[in-house]
Amino acid sequence: MNTKPEQAVNMFQEGSNCSQAVISVYAEESGLSRNIALKIAQGFGGGLGRMSQTCGAVTGAFMVLGLKYGNDDIHDKEAKERVYRLVREFSRRFESRNNSIICRELLGCDISNPEGIIAAKKNGLLTSVCPKMVKEAVEILDEIVNK
């Protein structure tokens, strides 16, 4: 069976966005159906609704951390702080590997406009950079979850 990073890359290559690809491989073990996870994560692709902001693989990882370590008791401040700390840790690790967590910086173009999308497609960025970001996001999640 494929590893989680491989499964996430496969999901991306099959047509999911970065955020969906990341959350999909953790959804069911976190008590969320894969279908619901895909729906929740839909708007986070392309750097938050294709605004080229925070990378979808990163926001997918943030959602996974909330699913795994969050609490549904809104008064549980310890759980909230734990998730915030893990989000910051994830961000530091991702940024140390890739110099950014921002989609347009990772791609080297701004996909929030038609010219940027054309450039990303022309230069193969969506088939080279994005799968790498998905893979690394899941690798980092695995490191955090399994420590």
DRENKOLTI-733337 format. One record per atom (N, C-alpha, C): residue in one letter; z, x, y. Coordinates in steps of 0.1 Angstrom, whole numbers, padded with zeros to 4 digits, always signed. Example, Ala and Ser with C-alpha at 12.3 -4.5 7.8 and 13.67 -1.06 7.14 Angstrom:
A+0078+0132-0057
A+0078+0123-0045
A+0078+0132-0033
S+0071+0128-0022
S+0071+0137-0011
S+0079+0129+0000
//
This chain:
M+0000+0008-0012
M+0000+0000+0000
M+0000+0009+0013
N-0007+0004+0023
N-0007+0012+0035
N+0006+0012+0042
T+0008+0023+0050
T+0020+0024+0058
T+0019+0014+0069
K+0031+0012+0076
K+0031+0003+0088
K+0021+0008+0098
P+0021+0021+0102
P+0011+0025+0112
P-0003+0022+0108
E-0006+0024+0095
E-0020+0021+0090
E-0023+0006+0090
Q-0013-0002+0087
Q-0015-0016+0087
Q-0017-0021+0101
A-0010-0015+0111
A-0012-0019+0125
A-0026-0015+0130
V-0030-0003+0127
V-0043+0001+0131
V-0054-0008+0125
N-0052-0012+0112
N-0062-0021+0105
N-0062-0034+0112
M-0050-0039+0116
M-0050-0052+0124
M-0058-0051+0137
F-0056-0040+0144
F-0063-0038+0156
F-0078-0037+0154
Q-0082-0030+0144
Q-0096-0028+0141
Q-0103-0041+0136
E-0095-0050+0130
E-0099-0063+0126
E-0101-0073+0137
G-0095-0070+0149
G-0097-0078+0161
G-0085-0083+0168
S-0073-0079+0164
S-0061-0082+0172
S-0060-0073+0184
N-0052-0076+0194
N-0050-0067+0205
N-0039-0058+0201
C-0037-0048+0209
C-0027-0037+0206
C-0013-0043+0204
S-0009-0052+0212
S+0004-0058+0211
S+0006-0066+0198
Q-0004-0074+0195
Q-0004-0082+0182
Q-0004-0072+0170
A-0011-0062+0171
A-0012-0052+0159
A+0002-0047+0157
V+0009-0043+0167
V+0022-0037+0165
V+0032-0047+0160
I+0034-0058+0167
I+0044-0068+0162
I+0041-0074+0149
S+0028-0075+0145
S+0025-0082+0133
S+0030-0075+0120
V+0032-0062+0121
V+0037-0054+0109
V+0052-0055+0108
Y+0059-0060+0118
Y+0074-0062+0117
Y+0078-0076+0117
A+0069-0085+0120
A+0073-0099+0122
A+0081-0105+0111
E+0075-0106+0099
E+0082-0113+0088
E+0095-0107+0084
E+0096-0094+0084
E+0109-0088+0081
E+0120-0090+0092
S+0115-0095+0104
S+0124-0098+0115
S+0127-0113+0116
G+0122-0121+0107
G+0124-0135+0107
G+0114-0143+0115
L+0103-0137+0118
L+0093-0144+0126
L+0080-0145+0118
S+0074-0156+0117
S+0061-0157+0109
S+0051-0148+0116
R+0042-0143+0109
R+0031-0135+0114
R+0023-0143+0124
N+0020-0155+0121
N+0011-0164+0129
N+0018-0166+0143
I+0031-0169+0143
I+0038-0171+0156
I+0038-0158+0163
A+0041-0147+0156
A+0041-0133+0163
A+0028-0131+0170
L+0017-0134+0163
L+0003-0131+0169
L+0001-0140+0181
K+0006-0152+0181
K+0005-0161+0193
K+0014-0156+0204
I+0026-0152+0201
I+0035-0147+0212
I+0029-0135+0219
A+0023-0126+0211
A+0019-0113+0216
A+0005-0114+0222
Q-0002-0125+0221
Q-0016-0126+0226
Q-0017-0122+0240
G-0009-0126+0249
G-0010-0123+0263
G-0007-0109+0268
F-0002-0101+0259
F+0003-0088+0262
F-0008-0077+0261
G-0019-0081+0254
G-0030-0071+0252
G-0036-0067+0265
G-0043-0055+0264
G-0050-0050+0276
G-0041-0046+0287
G-0029-0043+0284
G-0020-0039+0295
G-0015-0051+0302
L-0010-0061+0295
L-0005-0074+0301
L-0017-0083+0306
G-0023-0090+0297
G-0033-0099+0301
G-0046-0092+0306
R-0049-0081+0301
R-0060-0072+0306
R-0058-0069+0321
M-0046-0066+0325
M-0044-0062+0339
M-0042-0047+0339
S-0043-0040+0328
S-0043-0026+0327
S-0029-0020+0331
Q-0019-0028+0329
Q-0005-0023+0332
Q+0001-0017+0320
T+0013-0021+0316
T+0020-0015+0304
T+0012-0017+0292
C+0009-0007+0285
C+0001-0007+0272
C+0006-0018+0263
G-0004-0025+0257
G+0000-0035+0247
G+0007-0030+0235
A+0004-0018+0231
A+0012-0013+0219
A+0026-0011+0223
V+0029-0007+0235
V+0042-0005+0240
V+0050-0019+0241
T+0043-0029+0247
T+0050-0042+0249
T+0052-0048+0235
G+0043-0046+0226
G+0045-0050+0212
G+0057-0044+0206
A+0059-0031+0209
A+0071-0024+0204
A+0084-0029+0210
F+0083-0033+0223
F+0095-0038+0230
F+0099-0051+0223
M+0089-0060+0220
M+0092-0072+0213
M+0098-0070+0199
V+0093-0060+0192
V+0099-0057+0179
V+0114-0053+0180
L+0116-0044+0190
L+0130-0040+0192
L+0139-0052+0196
G+0134-0062+0203
G+0142-0074+0206
G+0144-0082+0193
L+0134-0083+0185
L+0135-0091+0173
L+0145-0084+0163
K+0145-0071+0163
K+0154-0064+0153
K+0168-0062+0158
Y+0170-0060+0171
Y+0183-0057+0176
Y+0189-0066+0186
G+0181-0076+0190
G+0186-0085+0200
G+0195-0096+0194
N+0200-0104+0202
N+0209-0114+0197
N+0206-0127+0205
D+0207-0138+0198
D+0204-0151+0204
D+0216-0157+0212
D+0227-0149+0213
D+0238-0153+0221
D+0236-0147+0235
I+0233-0155+0245
I+0230-0149+0258
I+0242-0142+0264
H+0254-0144+0259
H+0266-0138+0264
H+0269-0125+0257
D+0261-0121+0247
D+0263-0108+0240
D+0257-0097+0248
K+0265-0091+0257
K+0261-0081+0265
K+0258-0068+0258
E+0266-0066+0247
E+0263-0054+0239
E+0249-0054+0233
A+0245-0065+0227
A+0232-0066+0221
A+0221-0063+0232
K+0223-0069+0244
K+0214-0068+0255
K+0213-0053+0259
E+0224-0046+0260
E+0224-0032+0264
E+0218-0023+0253
R+0220-0027+0240
R+0215-0020+0229
R+0199-0020+0229
V+0194-0032+0232
V+0179-0034+0232
V+0174-0026+0244
Y+0180-0028+0256
Y+0176-0020+0268
Y+0176-0005+0265
R+0186+0000+0259
R+0187+0014+0256
R+0176+0018+0246
L+0173+0010+0236
L+0162+0013+0226
L+0148+0012+0233
V+0147+0003+0242
V+0134+0002+0249
V+0132+0015+0257
R+0142+0019+0264
R+0141+0032+0272
R+0138+0044+0263
E+0145+0044+0251
E+0143+0055+0242
E+0128+0055+0237
F+0124+0043+0233
F+0110+0042+0228
F+0100+0046+0239
S+0103+0042+0251
S+0094+0046+0263
S+0093+0061+0265
R+0105+0067+0264
R+0106+0082+0266
R+0098+0089+0255
R+0099+0084+0243
R+0092+0090+0231
R+0077+0088+0233
F+0073+0076+0236
F+0059+0073+0237
F+0053+0081+0249
E+0060+0081+0260
E+0055+0089+0271
E+0054+0104+0269
S+0064+0109+0261
S+0064+0123+0258
S+0051+0127+0250
R+0047+0118+0241
R+0035+0120+0233
R+0022+0118+0241
N+0022+0109+0251
N+0010+0104+0257
N+0009+0105+0272
N+0020+0110+0278
N+0021+0112+0293
N+0022+0100+0301
S+0022+0088+0295
S+0023+0075+0302
S+0025+0064+0292
I+0029+0053+0298
I+0030+0040+0290
I+0020+0030+0296
I+0013+0034+0306
I+0004+0025+0314
I-0010+0026+0308
C-0015+0014+0305
C-0028+0013+0299
C-0039+0020+0307
R-0041+0018+0320
R-0052+0025+0327
R-0050+0040+0327
E-0038+0045+0327
E-0036+0060+0326
E-0039+0065+0312
L-0036+0057+0302
L-0039+0062+0288
L-0054+0062+0286
L-0060+0051+0291
L-0075+0050+0289
L-0083+0059+0298
G-0077+0062+0310
G-0085+0069+0320
G-0095+0060+0328
C-0093+0047+0326
C-0101+0037+0334
C-0093+0024+0335
D-0097+0016+0344
D-0089+0004+0347
D-0097-0008+0341
I-0092-0013+0330
I-0099-0024+0323
I-0097-0038+0329
S-0090-0038+0340
S-0088-0051+0347
S-0100-0055+0355
N-0110-0047+0356
N-0122-0051+0363
N-0134-0048+0354
P-0145-0055+0357
P-0157-0053+0348
P-0162-0039+0347
E-0162-0031+0357
E-0167-0017+0356
E-0158-0009+0347
G-0145-0012+0347
G-0136-0005+0338
G-0138-0008+0323
I-0141-0021+0321
I-0144-0025+0307
I-0157-0019+0302
I-0167-0019+0311
I-0179-0012+0307
I-0177+0003+0304
A-0170+0009+0313
A-0167+0024+0310
A-0159+0026+0297
A-0149+0017+0295
A-0141+0019+0283
A-0150+0017+0270
K-0158+0007+0271
K-0167+0005+0259
K-0178+0016+0258
K-0183+0020+0269
K-0194+0031+0269
K-0188+0044+0263
N-0176+0047+0267
N-0170+0059+0263
N-0162+0058+0249
G-0163+0047+0243
G-0156+0045+0230
G-0141+0045+0231
L-0135+0042+0242
L-0121+0043+0244
L-0113+0033+0236
L-0119+0021+0235
L-0112+0010+0228
L-0112+0012+0213
T-0121+0021+0208
T-0121+0024+0194
T-0115+0038+0191
S-0111+0045+0201
S-0105+0058+0199
S-0091+0059+0204
V-0089+0056+0217
V-0076+0057+0223
V-0067+0046+0218
C-0071+0033+0218
C-0063+0022+0215
C-0057+0023+0201
P-0065+0026+0190
P-0059+0027+0177
P-0049+0038+0176
K-0051+0049+0184
K-0041+0060+0184
K-0028+0055+0190
M-0029+0047+0201
M-0017+0042+0207
M-0009+0032+0198
V-0017+0024+0191
V-0010+0015+0181
V-0003+0023+0170
K-0010+0032+0165
K-0004+0041+0154
K+0008+0048+0159
E+0008+0054+0171
E+0019+0061+0176
E+0031+0052+0179
A+0028+0040+0184
A+0039+0030+0187
A+0046+0027+0175
V+0039+0024+0164
V+0045+0021+0151
V+0053+0033+0145
E+0047+0044+0146
E+0054+0056+0142
E+0067+0058+0149
I+0067+0056+0162
I+0080+0058+0170
I+0090+0047+0166
L+0085+0034+0164
L+0093+0024+0160
L+0100+0027+0147
D+0092+0032+0137
D+0097+0035+0124
D+0108+0046+0126
E+0106+0056+0134
E+0117+0066+0137
E+0129+0060+0142
I+0128+0051+0152
I+0140+0044+0158
I+0147+0035+0148
V+0139+0027+0141
V+0145+0017+0132
V+0151+0024+0119
N+0146+0035+0115
N+0151+0042+0103
N+0161+0053+0105
K+0165+0055+0118
K+0175+0066+0120
K+0189+0062+0118
//
